[in-house]
Amino acid sequence: MSQLEARLAGSLLLAFLVALTPAQAAPSGIAGVASVIDGDTIEIRGSRIRLHGIDAPESRQLCTTNSGQAWRCGQKAALALSDRIGRRTVSCDVRDTDRYGRAVAVCVQEGEDLNRWMVAEGWAVAYRRYSTDYVGAEAEASRSERNIWSGSFDMPWDWRHAH
């Protein structure tokens, strides 16, 4: 075998071994100070993140109190999440990517699952179409008549469909 053939064989062997080596997975976590887009979407360092397993009223969505008064529940849900997060670091474990290219993630702050907090506080519902993780938290919020559960409202997916 000539020196050129040996080099060529070595290069081919190296290329073959590189092809067999598994590629490094993209990081599944995003962390930083979050900006709230709405009650179920945040942004960290330019990455839009949809909170996994929950659906919050849309920003323009209205709910109704038991006495019949309309209130901006979607806006209130976003403000509640923003107040909860403040300027502290949020860490998100990415589970998927949605059809809009957003990361779908469970986000925590100081050990607290923010997705669960939104549902438990009655600012969002369990998005059963994609997950049953927060059904128990929703049932408790409903029983306790917290926030959106204190009157009547359209499920966010129904409101989006109608508007």
Steps between C-alpha positions, in 0.01 A plus 500: 500500500642836399517794735216673309283189524572473874399863555184451297412184694562685830277789391225262395526313831479828693196613299335163560559519877367857516186388314445227759540736797160620624440871451477711811138582577399862515470625855156423642509789744455874470563726798505871568284796586163456330263746338135401505327500162167369632376262768658194339791642301826656614818610329853443624794648307302514176353150531121478517387229740148357517426360846442126467164350594312822570282745311430848635231741384612711207611858569180646350274235656233602749355293783182573694451524874205325664325839511536532120786751487758448224868514589823463302602158627759445227679822586475421873649152441802651324544758776478229769776299329712812457458593865588145608816489288622854563863541394618168643647221287267247342625159382308311233526132410408479132269211413405579141468768233157622393376578150605865542858402579475577869663276758237320711635469853442455868642809665606530862616777724668425831368142480138597427331371182359820348272306265338330801483831688304665216244217500481465880439875536219487245677706234522212249341163433656159445550459125383138486549481126874493566542393863316391813779624730293782650149353516515468880612861541213611275245301701617666822489850345151431368376369837647805673358735233835671450526779244356381164304235692325770708245557224463386141741493209557336165778247488793675331498261200125568447555876529783486242282296265216755528725804460 
